[in-house]
Amino acid sequence: AGIRKAGNLQNIVLGKSGDFFVTGYYNGNIKIGTFTSKGFLDAQAYIIARMDDKGKLLWADHIPCSDNATGLALNQDQDGNIFVAGSFTGKMEEFHSGSSGDLFLMRYTPTGERIWFQRGRIDTIPGATGLIYSVGFSKKGQREFLRVVEYTPGYNGYGLFTDDKAVVFNGLFQNTMVPASATLALNTVAEFNY
């Protein structure tokens, strides 16, 4: 089995030394270099991996989920830390998603140590179909805000963004819990007034 993309443009991020990071999901069992993990054939399992410039695995991480979990976007900050946003349904470590699913955000060091893992709590938004949401966290993993606005045609600020103070994920609710894999834009989080 290999890593499958979630259908958007931030699943692969080029690192500072020619290496690269990839996130997405797999079904069943996976083996990449020395990393192995067992999943279910009928469920998506979240994964992140770092490869060197020749494609050799440097590290990988997976968090088991009772249902589906998919890595949607990656971003690397100026210190080399990696941030991952994804969606999940069911239980993922100590977090339970609501019936419509939820967003997760994680921070890793360049060497693969997980610093924090948080949920966005977007499952608390009633009647969410057709809404754009924005979830902001401090670099230490404290959720700072959850904002919702009505969908605006032509908006292209979806994705995961970092600056020296914060990490922000912008997504779109559709008829499913997975945020839209629409056009992603690389911009700054400065507009969120930190």
Buried (B, 14 or more C-beta within 10 A) or exposed (E): BEBBBBEBBBBBBEBEEEBBBBBBBBBEEBEBEEBEBEBBEEBBBBBBBBBEEEEEBBBBBBBBBBBBBBBBBBBBBEEEBBBBBBBBBBBBEEBBBEEBBBBBBBBBEBEBEBBBBBBBBBBEBEEBEEBBBBBBBEBEBEBBEBEBEEEEEEBEBBBBBBBEEBBBBBBBBBEEBBBBBBEBEEEEBEEBEB
